[in-house]
Amino acid sequence: MAVESFETGHEDERPELPRPTGLLDVLSVAAVALDTRGRVVFWTPQAEDLFGYTAEEALGENATRLLVRPEHLQAVSSLFTEVLETGRGWAGAFPVRHKDGSTRLTEFRTMRLLDDLGDVYALGIAADHTLLQRVETDLALCEQLVNQSPIGLALLDPDLRYLLVNPALERIDGIPAEDHIGRHLRETLPFPDVDTVESALRQVLTTGTPLIDQYHVGRPPADPEHDHAWSLSFYRLADPGGRILGAAVSVVDVTERHRAAAEADRARRRLALIAEASTRVGTTLDVQQTADELAEIAAPALADVVAVDVLDSALACRRIRKPDNGPELFRALALKAAHPTVAERAADPPGDLATYDGDRLVTLCVHTGRPVLVRHVGAQDLPRIARDAEAGALLARAGVHSYLAVPLIAHGEVIGALDLKRTRNPAPFDDDDVVLAGELVGRAAVAIDNARWFQSVRNTALTLQRSLLPDHSTHHTGLEVASRYQPAQATSEVGGDWYDVISLADDKTALVVGDVMGNGIDAAATMGRLRTATCAYAELDLAPAEVLQHLDKVTCDLEHYIVTCLYAVYDPRTRRCTIANAGHMPPALVRGDSPTLLDLPAAAPLGVGGIAFEATSFELLPGDLLVLYTDGLVETRQHPIDDRLDVLLSFLDEPRRPLEETCDLLLYGLRHPDDHDDVALLIARAL
């Protein structure tokens, strides 16, 4: 009747029976009950699977006849009697006869049962011995693997609460196993991205697809000062029936690999920084620009706030006195902050002079010629870093926590220091940073040293050259004159370009432009000698070709110099201009709105020797412009000279423009600030 109650309705409407889900189902544990005479009174379906007899075949039969071989009858009878009489159970493996005639070793647990009437029965719980042994071995193996594994393992329920934690995970996260149990995963994970980890685990629980080798970085409670790295893998756990039990998490500590990779990456970035510095620092022979380039490289790659300070005595190329304990006078050259910070206000603005006492760390750095490193800046260190108490307060407010000063040393001479501070970058300066900063300043110091000496020599040559150029009136009889001299601004030194305006007898005026090939003090000195000679020959009222002839002889006596020159004489009474050329660029004549280049006879430069020079005479009418210039005005390394001469003429389209404006227009329109040659320019307008 009970069975019929389950079968009411259609067959396809039967409730689905639960599928096997547990270990007992896996083992297929059988149960058999015997009365006091040894007859089978209870027989489960699992017993049929284990022994081969159906319930109909077994119930009411004597168990020894069904299951025991003759040679085992006495032992079985003795055990059966003992269990019923004493109530003590028995456990062990026993060979059982299967229905098919084979003998199978079976694991038994036997015990006495009493019903409500006081009747006695024997209950036997049985399972296949081989299967049970395999399961026990698997469980033991799993337990040993979990407990002895160097990999951290955890079992979580579907709500991501800990069920089990192995000793390795205890060591990894520093939390005892018992403190994990029952807690949520996020309560123990030291990751800032714990939400990502939980999301990944829930995805695994939903899909069943494992996630392998998920890389995470954090700081465990056991070591809160340092980053650690772990590789996490997530797996879903389900029983044989498919019921989801939770998730397994494996954790591998890869901190050493992480740190090695980070160090390798740091080394690569340092090499890249050094390589970048080799191309970006020292691109010009300009002290200020070189210091700026060094500061740009160092921030933020090395520090949050970077300053470049040079000893004022070194910048002036004065002899550096031996280090002592006294103060030093620094000139601030460059200041760079990686981000807005009040620490900038604590530094000396570029261009300022500041005296730092001998107890200041930057002074100590230049005195000893060694880096000064303060890994962790405290309140007691700020007075030795800052220029005064107010600056120290600004540094404290900015959060300066680490400091490094590295000397700028060139050719064995300390010329200044690179000053580095960290505020946002949480890592303190270390020995590797000292080495890297030393690599950067090594190149920069040589570049700054070269630049300061170059500027010193250049300033000397420029002073000499300007002193040799004429200081003439802008008005001469029948002429209005304007002139310019502009030295090279890039890597070349001052050259030997010059111009001159010489008053002659009978109201005539000589106009001269020349170019000594070469640069530096020697070229400037040679230019001065030639200018003096030109003035002397002009006073003799010689014709332009004769003046060049004499200058050629003078130049031949000067070793290794070639000079180009234009010499013109204007006579306001006849309005005639006579001009001779020694290998120089053709002058421009502007009449009305039609500027042209004068076609002069070709001639070799001065200094070749034995060359005859010819003169050309033309009329210079009122309002006409005569433009004399050196090649630095028009020559470039990228453009054909004919194209540049056309550009020159295009700027001379307005002859009535004031001469001073015309000079500026030509200089700023034709020249780039970094052009490699100097320029002499002379413009005369006939009145």
Secondary structure, DSSP 8 states (H G I E B T S, - for coil): -HHHHHS-S-GGGS-------SHHHHHT-EEEEE-TTSBEEEE-HHHHHHHS--HHHHTTSBHHHHH--GGGHHHHHHHHHHHHHH---EEEEEEEE-TTS-EEEEEEEEEEEE-TT--EEEEEEEEEHHHHHHHHHHHHHHHHHHHH-SSEEEEE-TT-BEEEE-HHHHHHH---HHHHBTSBGGGT---TTHHHHHHHHHHHHHH---EEEEEEEE--TT-TTS-EEEEEEEEEEE-TT--EEEEEEEEEE-HHHHHHHHHHHHHHHHHHHHHHHHHHSS-SS-HHHHHHHHHHHHTTTT-SEEEEEEEHHHHTT-------SS-EEEEEEEEEESS--THHHHS--TT-EEEE-TTSHHHHHHHHTS-EEESS--TTTHHHHSSSHHHHHHHHHHT--EEEEEEEEETTEEEEEEEEEESS--S---HHHHHHHHHHHHHHHHHHHHHHHHHHHHHHHHHHHHHHS----SEETTEEEEEEEE---SSS--EEEEEEEEE-GGG-EEEEEEEEEEESHHHHHHHHHHHHHHHHHHHTT--HHHHHHHHHHHHHTSTT--EEEEEEEEETTTTEEEEEEES----EEEETTEEEE--------BTS-S----EEEEE--TT-EEEEE-GGGT--SSS-HHHHHHHHHHTTS-TTS-HHHHHHHHHHHH--TT-SS-EEEEEEEE-
